């Protein structure tokens, strides 16, 4: 198995801000397929990092590794300095199970598919985890859920079942459900890609609001307008490595790497064709 990763660029300094999530030389494979190849990434408190790249570049797998849905083979992932996941090469850094359990509660994730329980109302979907995991009383959990539904524009849908909601409404309910656990960081995995174009805007509005409120966010998306407007930093991934990263202005106006320029050019051509 070939583990030679392409030469990656130097990462920018965290600028003195507190690092919330740190990936250190992370490798992840599925059988003989290397999906992540030595990824280094720091995300600071309150930062919005948008990850772009072609299908199969490792973007979604990176998020799944951060939220502990996938184990890693090499390297380490830390949240607030607590090792959550370590590879076989990280001797002496075994995660403490109780610390991992606590820190996992600080990570909220929203997927491309909504994953709402169809037999529960929207209100029940949102207050279930806070009651079961955090031990919040039903009264407090329901009050919090109603407040979150109001924030995402679904205050009148609390007693509906997911099947009665549009795709955009279901995705907003999924965001509210993740927020109900009061996470310190939110991970979004192409949450608008399964939506009709007219429904995308309502989901992005909620994400923009979260960014304005200072939520730390790691977002995989093909919505370049969102990345330009909201991201503090844009990362381009290809073949399991970070090829280039920088401010939205630099990445979209003057990318330094040939592969980044080719990807953005193709993406722009597709967008122009779809609008024609």
N, C-alpha and C positions, 0 to 999 in steps of 0.2 A: 504494500500500500504506500503510495507516494504522498509524503507529508510536507513536501516543499511548497511553502506559500509564496505567492508573488511578493515583491518588495512593497511594503506598505509605507505610507507617508507618516511623518512625525505628527503626533497629536498636539493640538494647541494646549497651552496651560489652562488650568481651571480658573485662573485669574484670581486666586485667593478665596473663591467661593467654596462653600462646604460641598464636598462630593457626596452625593446621595447614593448613586449606583455606580459600581466600578466593575468592568469586565477586564480581566487580566489574562491575556494569551489564551483565549477560549477556543477550544477545538470541539466540534461536534460532528459525528458521522452517523449515518444509517447504513450499517453493513460496510461495504467498500466505498460508499459515496461520502466524500468529505463535504459537509455543508457549511461549516464554519471553520476557518483555518487561521488560528492565532489572532482572534479579534481582541483589540484593546479599545476600550471605550469608557470614558467617565461622563456621568450626567450629574450636574450640580443642582442643588436645591432651587426649585422654581424655574428651571430651564425647560424650554420646549424644544426637543430634538426630533426632527423629521427625517426618516430614513426612506430613501428612494432607491430604485434599481430595478433591473429586469426580473421577470419571474425566475425562481430557482437560484437567486443570488444569496439566499440565506437570511433575508429580512425577517420573515415571520418566525423562523426557527430561533433567531436571536431573541425575540420577545418571549417565546415559549420557554427558552432556557432561563431568562430572567425571572419569570414567574414560576419556575420550578415544575413546569409541565413536561420538560425534557431534561434528562441528565446530561452532563458534559463528560467528555473523555479526558481532556487536559485543560489546565488553567484554573481560574477561580472566578466566582461571581460574589461580590459583596454588596450588601445594602447597609448603609450607615456604619460601615466598617465591620459588620458581622458577616462572616463567610456563610453563604447560603448553599453554594454548590462548589465542589472542588473536584478536579480530575485526579487521576492516579499519580500525577507528577507532583502534586502539592502535599508532600509529606509533612506531617505535623500540623496540618490545618484542617482537621476533621471538624465539620460543623457540629455545633451543639444542638441537639434535637429540639429542645425547648426554645432556644433562641431563634431557630429556623421557623418554628411554628408561629412565634410572635411576629417575626419580620414578614412572613408571607401575608399576614393580615394587613400589612401596610402597602400591598401591591394590588391594585385593581386592574382587571383586564377586560376589554371589550373586543369581541371577535367579529369576523365577517358575518357569520351566522348568529342569529340573535340568542339562541339557546335559552329562551324563556320556557318555563314549565307550562305546557298548554292547559293543564287541568286546574291551574291556580289563576286567580285574578291578578291584574297588574300590581295591585297593592300587596297581595300575598307574595308575589314573586320578589318584591323589593324588601319586605320586612322579614323574610324567612331567615336569611343568613345572619343578620344582626342578632336575632333572637337565639338561633342555634349555636353560633360561633362566639359572639361577643357577650352573650348572656343578657342582652337588653330586654327589658320588659315589653310585653306586647303593646301596651299603651304608648310607651316611648318610641318603639320601633315603628308603629303606625303613624305617629305624629311626624317622625323624621321622614318616612316614606312619602307622606302627603306633601311635605315641604319640598322634597326633591322632585316629585312629579310636577309641582307648580313651577319649579326652576327650569325644567326641561319642556314646559308648555303642555303638560298632560294632566293638569289638575282635574279635568273633567272625565278622565279615563280610568280612575282608580279601581272601579268595580267591574271593568270590562275584562274579558279574557283575551289573551294575545291574538287569537284568530279574528277578533273584531277590529284589530288595529291595522293600519297600513304598515308597509315595510319601514318607512321612516319613523313612524310612531313606535314600532317595536324596537328599533335600534335606540331611540331615545330612552325607552323604558329600560333597555339593557344597560345604558350608561348610568341611569339613576340607580339601578340595582348594584352596580359596581361602586358607586359613590356612597351607598348606604353603609358600607363597611368602613367608611372614613379613611380611605387610603391616603398615603403620603405621595404616591406616584400612580399615574394612570398610564396603562399601555393600550394602544389602539392598533388593531391589526386589520388594515384595509376595511374599515367599518362601513364605508360607503360603496364598495365595489359591487355589492349585490343589489343595490337600490336603483330604481328608475331615476333618470337624471333630475326630474322635478322634485324628488324627495331628498336629494343629496344636500341641498342648501340648509334644510331644517336641522340636519344632524351636525353639519359643520358649524352652524350658529351656536349650538350647545358647546362644542369643543372650543370655539373661540372665546366663549364666556369663561370656561374653565381656565384657559390660558391667561385671560385678563385678571382672574382672581388669584393667580400665582401658583396654580397647580403644576407640579413637576410632571412632564408628559413625554413619553417616547412613542412616536407615531409612525407607523408604516402606512404610506398612502401614495396614490398616483394623482392626488389633487394638488397640482402645482400652485394654483392660486392660493390655496390654504397655506402651503409651505412658505410662499413668499410673504404672506400677510402676517403669519403667526409665529413661525419658527424663529428661535434664537440661533439655531445652527441646523444646517442641512448636511446629511451624510449620504454619500453615494456608495452603494455596495455592489460588488459583482464577483461571482465565483467564490463566495465565502469570505471575502476580505473587504475592508474599508479602503476604497480606491482614493477617495477624496472627501474632504469635509471643509466647511467654512460657513460664513454668513450667507443668508439667502441672496443678498446682493451679489456677492462674489460668485456663488455657485451657479446662479442663473444668468448672470451677465458676463462673467469672465472665468469660466472653469478652466483649470490648469491642465487637467489630464485629457488626453485624446479620447479615452473610453467614456468619460463623463460627457464630453461635448457630443459624441456620437449618440449616446442614449437620449440626451435632452433634445437633440435635433429630430430624432425619430419620434419622440413623444409629441413634440410641437407639430410635426407633419400630420400625425394621426388626429390631433385635436383640430387642426385646420380642416382636414378632410371631413371630419364628423360635423363640422359647422357649415360646410359648403352646401 
